[in-house]
Amino acid sequence: MRRFLVDSYDDLKSRLTRRLGSADLAGEVLHETWLRLDRAAVASDVRSPRLYLLRVALNIAWKRLKAEPRTLTLSDAKAAMGIADEAPDAARATLARLDLQALGHAMAELTPRRRQVLLASRLEGIPLREIAIRLGISQRLVELELKHALAHCALRLDKTVTQRFGPRPRQGSDDMANNARGEPGGTKS
């Protein structure tokens, strides 16, 4: 594996540079990958050494970027002065790409029903009772499937789960609730 890293160093570094947005960071994580290979016992039957080494290097980069203390960047200074810079800096963009990739892997590991419940609830905003009807299962089972799906994804992303079930409130639901209570701000019929 170490021999493959040496032979493919330039290719691996250019791929990592494109993914991470920094040649320096790519070189550093490849060096750390080399050190980890020296310390760890890697199975000799790795099907794709290139993908294995890229995954190890990306994981190292992801952990390193998460652990770095946040310093004031030009984007932060502009935001503090009221000049909004909508484009994320390279570190944030890299973290977002890595998080999205990790989320994709985590969701691929879910059972089809859990994935369906998670996407319907969180992405489409469908109420749990409607999901239960669609799937022909109880609302309680939908809640359990959602809870397990969220816990699994949180574990894979090293995040904390906020204990809230059901879809996010739909826009305008506050107005309807206010109207039902007779409060100002509700829509008049």
Secondary structure, 3 states (H helix, E strand, C coil): CHHHHHHCHHHHHHHHHHHHCCHHHHHHHHHHHHHHHHHCCCCCCCCCHHHHHHHHHHHHHHHHHHHCCCCCCHHHHHHHCCCCCCCCCHHHHHHHHHHHHHHHHHHHHCCHHHHHHHHHHHHCCCCHHHHHHHHCCCHHHHHHHHHHHHHHHHHHHCCCCCCCCCCCCCCCHHHHHHHHHCCCCCCCC
